[in-house]
Amino acid sequence: DNQKEWTRTITAILTVKPEKAIRAPGGKGGWASFRKRIFMLVQGDFDNKELPVAFEKFVITLVLLNVFSMSFTWYGQPAYMDSFADAADVVFTAAFTLEMLLKITGLGLRQYLISPWNRFDATLVTGALIADALQGLSSLGINVDPALLRMLRIFRIARLLRLMRVSGGLNRLITTMFVSIPALANVGMLLFLFMYIYAILGIELFHNLPLNGEFINEDANFASFGTAMMTLFRCITGESYNGIMH
């Protein structure tokens, strides 16, 4: 019981961090009044750790719709699906860009950048804008690496991480994972030790096997220590394990 209490205490210390207070914009006049309204729209009562405000719920809905629309692609799809995917990318990029601009307007750039989540959002929006710009250059006949465009598109799936912000269960799960990293490192070292031992045994027993088979070949063998370690690493993932074993 004492150890459990100590674990709970350490977990609480790791998870509780001081937060800077977010203040509404001051001043008088039309612009200041407009900023205050935007502040109430984007900030609301979210700092009270209650249920997210309507604006945050709307943004989360957009995130889910964006990821859902990304799933409507397949190899060899017709041209109208390409057009749909491009149009959806433009719409969602515009929506998230508008969200970023609203938050910067209401909070101010300094307070906006205080939050790691806001910096994360700004990074994703910037990447999406760069992808759209490169896509536009490609449509104009300028040579753009397609692999770079695909990478920037797939990077948008990271928006799903924003669900952690509104889900206490996900937050607790991630916190537990970080607290467990030292134990996972110990398990990893033990696994590496077993691989090290069996790589040496494999070299001693199977170093002279012919490398022209379907499973024992130039890429998977026990002729050298490095290749033996890579072969064992591949085996623990289950890749062609039965073939190598037989």
C-alpha positions as CSV (number, residue, x, y, z in Angstrom):
1,D,0.0,0.0,0.0
2,N,2.8,2.4,0.8
3,Q,4.4,1.7,-2.6
4,K,1.1,2.3,-4.4
5,E,0.7,5.6,-2.5
6,W,4.2,6.6,-3.5
7,T,3.5,5.7,-7.2
8,R,0.3,7.9,-7.1
9,T,2.3,10.8,-5.6
10,I,5.0,10.6,-8.2
11,T,2.4,10.3,-11.0
12,A,0.7,13.4,-9.7
13,I,4.0,15.3,-9.5
14,L,4.8,14.4,-13.1
15,T,1.4,15.4,-14.4
16,V,0.7,18.7,-12.6
17,K,2.4,21.7,-14.1
18,P,1.8,25.4,-13.5
19,E,-0.2,27.1,-16.2
20,K,-0.1,30.7,-17.2
21,A,-3.4,32.5,-16.9
22,I,-5.0,33.5,-20.2
23,R,-6.3,37.0,-20.0
24,A,-8.9,38.6,-22.2
25,P,-7.6,41.5,-24.3
26,G,-7.9,44.9,-22.8
27,G,-8.4,48.4,-24.2
28,K,-11.4,50.2,-25.5
29,G,-12.7,50.9,-28.9
30,G,-14.1,48.9,-31.8
31,W,-11.1,46.7,-32.4
32,A,-10.7,45.9,-28.7
33,S,-14.4,45.0,-28.4
34,F,-14.1,42.8,-31.5
35,R,-11.1,41.0,-30.0
36,K,-13.0,40.4,-26.7
37,R,-15.8,38.8,-28.6
38,I,-13.4,36.6,-30.5
39,F,-11.7,35.7,-27.2
40,M,-15.0,34.6,-25.7
41,L,-15.7,32.5,-28.8
42,V,-12.4,30.6,-28.9
43,Q,-11.6,30.5,-25.2
44,G,-14.9,30.3,-23.4
45,D,-14.8,28.2,-20.2
46,F,-12.3,25.7,-21.5
47,D,-9.7,26.8,-18.9
48,N,-12.0,25.7,-16.2
49,K,-11.4,22.0,-17.3
50,E,-15.1,21.5,-17.8
51,L,-16.7,20.2,-21.0
52,P,-15.3,22.0,-24.1
53,V,-17.1,25.0,-25.4
54,A,-19.1,24.8,-28.6
55,F,-16.2,26.2,-30.6
56,E,-13.9,23.5,-29.5
57,K,-16.5,20.8,-30.2
58,F,-17.0,22.3,-33.7
59,V,-13.3,22.1,-34.3
60,I,-13.1,18.5,-33.1
61,T,-15.9,17.7,-35.4
62,L,-14.0,19.2,-38.3
63,V,-10.9,17.1,-37.3
64,L,-13.0,13.9,-37.5
65,L,-14.5,14.9,-40.8
66,N,-11.1,15.7,-42.2
67,V,-9.7,12.4,-41.2
68,F,-12.8,10.6,-42.4
69,S,-12.6,12.3,-45.8
70,M,-8.9,11.2,-46.1
71,S,-10.1,7.6,-45.9
72,F,-12.2,8.0,-49.1
73,T,-9.2,7.4,-51.4
74,W,-8.0,4.2,-53.1
75,Y,-5.6,3.1,-55.7
76,G,-6.9,3.7,-59.2
77,Q,-9.8,5.9,-58.1
78,P,-11.7,7.8,-60.7
79,A,-10.9,11.5,-61.5
80,Y,-14.0,12.8,-59.7
81,M,-12.6,11.3,-56.4
82,D,-9.3,13.1,-57.0
83,S,-11.3,16.3,-57.4
84,F,-13.3,15.6,-54.3
85,A,-10.1,14.9,-52.2
86,D,-8.5,18.1,-53.5
87,A,-11.6,20.2,-52.8
88,A,-11.9,18.7,-49.3
89,D,-8.3,19.5,-48.5
90,V,-8.8,23.1,-49.5
91,V,-12.0,23.4,-47.4
92,F,-10.5,21.9,-44.3
93,T,-7.2,23.8,-44.7
94,A,-9.2,27.0,-45.0
95,A,-11.3,26.1,-41.9
96,F,-8.3,25.3,-39.7
97,T,-6.5,28.4,-41.0
98,L,-9.5,30.5,-40.0
99,E,-9.5,28.8,-36.5
100,M,-5.8,29.7,-36.1
101,L,-6.4,33.3,-37.1
102,L,-9.4,33.6,-34.8
103,K,-7.3,32.4,-31.9
104,I,-4.4,34.7,-32.7
105,T,-6.8,37.6,-32.9
106,G,-8.6,36.8,-29.7
107,L,-5.7,35.7,-27.6
108,G,-2.9,37.6,-29.2
109,L,0.2,36.0,-30.7
110,R,2.1,35.8,-27.4
111,Q,-0.7,34.1,-25.5
112,Y,-1.5,31.9,-28.5
113,L,2.1,30.5,-28.6
114,I,2.1,29.8,-24.8
115,S,0.0,26.7,-25.4
116,P,1.8,23.6,-26.8
117,W,-1.5,22.6,-28.5
118,N,-1.7,25.9,-30.3
119,R,1.9,25.6,-31.5
120,F,1.0,22.0,-32.7
121,D,-2.0,23.3,-34.5
122,A,0.0,26.1,-36.1
123,T,2.6,23.6,-37.3
124,L,-0.1,21.4,-38.9
125,V,-1.8,24.4,-40.6
126,T,1.5,25.7,-41.9
127,G,2.3,22.3,-43.3
128,A,-1.1,22.1,-45.0
129,L,-0.7,25.5,-46.5
130,I,2.7,24.5,-47.9
131,A,1.2,21.3,-49.3
132,D,-1.6,23.3,-51.0
133,A,1.0,25.7,-52.4
134,L,3.1,22.9,-53.8
135,Q,0.0,21.3,-55.2
136,G,-0.8,24.5,-57.0
137,L,2.7,24.8,-58.4
138,S,2.4,21.2,-59.6
139,S,-0.8,22.0,-61.4
140,L,1.0,24.8,-63.1
141,G,3.5,22.4,-64.6
142,I,6.3,23.0,-62.1
143,N,8.1,19.9,-61.1
144,V,7.2,19.0,-57.4
145,D,8.2,15.7,-55.8
146,P,4.9,13.6,-55.4
147,A,6.4,11.8,-52.4
148,L,6.7,15.2,-50.6
149,L,3.1,16.0,-51.3
150,R,2.0,12.6,-50.0
151,M,4.0,13.0,-46.9
152,L,2.5,16.4,-46.1
153,R,-1.0,15.1,-46.8
154,I,-0.5,12.1,-44.5
155,F,1.0,14.4,-41.8
156,R,-2.5,15.9,-41.4
157,I,-3.7,12.6,-39.7
158,A,-1.8,14.0,-36.7
159,R,-4.8,16.3,-36.1
160,L,-6.4,13.3,-34.4
161,L,-4.1,13.9,-31.4
162,R,-6.2,16.9,-30.6
163,L,-8.7,14.4,-29.2
164,M,-6.4,14.0,-26.3
165,R,-7.1,17.6,-25.3
166,V,-10.8,17.0,-24.7
167,S,-10.6,13.4,-23.5
168,G,-9.6,12.8,-19.9
169,G,-9.3,9.1,-20.5
170,L,-6.8,9.6,-23.3
171,N,-4.8,12.0,-21.2
172,R,-4.6,9.5,-18.4
173,L,-3.6,6.8,-20.8
174,I,-0.8,8.9,-22.3
175,T,0.4,9.9,-18.8
176,T,0.5,6.3,-17.7
177,M,2.5,5.4,-20.8
178,F,5.1,8.1,-20.1
179,V,5.3,7.0,-16.4
180,S,5.9,3.4,-17.7
181,I,8.7,4.3,-20.0
182,P,11.5,3.4,-17.6
183,A,10.0,-0.1,-17.1
184,L,9.6,-0.5,-20.8
185,A,13.2,0.4,-21.3
186,N,14.2,-2.4,-18.9
187,V,12.1,-4.9,-20.9
188,G,13.7,-3.6,-24.1
189,M,17.2,-4.1,-22.7
190,L,16.3,-7.7,-21.6
191,L,14.9,-8.4,-25.1
192,F,18.1,-7.0,-26.6
193,L,20.2,-9.2,-24.3
194,F,18.3,-12.3,-25.5
195,M,18.8,-11.3,-29.1
196,Y,22.5,-10.7,-28.5
197,I,22.9,-14.2,-27.0
198,Y,20.9,-16.0,-29.7
199,A,22.6,-14.0,-32.5
200,I,25.9,-15.4,-31.3
201,L,24.5,-18.9,-31.0
202,G,23.0,-18.6,-34.5
203,I,26.4,-17.6,-35.9
204,E,28.1,-20.6,-34.2
205,L,25.4,-23.1,-35.4
206,F,24.2,-21.8,-38.8
207,H,27.0,-19.6,-40.2
208,N,27.6,-22.0,-43.1
209,L,24.1,-22.4,-44.4
210,P,23.7,-21.7,-48.1
211,L,22.3,-18.2,-48.8
212,N,20.3,-19.1,-51.9
213,G,17.0,-20.3,-50.3
214,E,13.7,-18.5,-50.1
215,F,14.1,-17.6,-46.5
216,I,17.8,-17.9,-45.7
217,N,19.3,-15.5,-48.2
218,E,21.5,-12.4,-48.4
219,D,19.0,-10.4,-46.4
220,A,18.3,-13.0,-43.6
221,N,21.1,-15.2,-42.4
222,F,23.5,-15.9,-39.6
223,A,26.8,-15.4,-41.5
224,S,27.6,-12.2,-39.6
225,F,26.6,-10.6,-36.3
226,G,24.9,-7.6,-37.8
227,T,22.8,-9.6,-40.2
228,A,22.0,-12.2,-37.4
229,M,20.7,-9.3,-35.2
230,M,18.5,-8.0,-38.1
231,T,17.2,-11.5,-38.8
232,L,16.2,-12.0,-35.2
233,F,14.6,-8.5,-35.0
234,R,12.6,-9.4,-38.1
235,C,11.6,-12.7,-36.5
236,I,10.2,-11.1,-33.3
237,T,7.9,-9.0,-35.5
238,G,6.6,-12.3,-36.9
239,E,7.8,-11.6,-40.5
240,S,8.5,-15.0,-42.2
241,Y,9.3,-16.5,-38.8
242,N,7.9,-20.0,-39.7
243,G,9.9,-20.1,-42.9
244,I,13.2,-19.3,-41.2
245,M,12.4,-21.7,-38.4
246,H,11.7,-24.6,-40.7
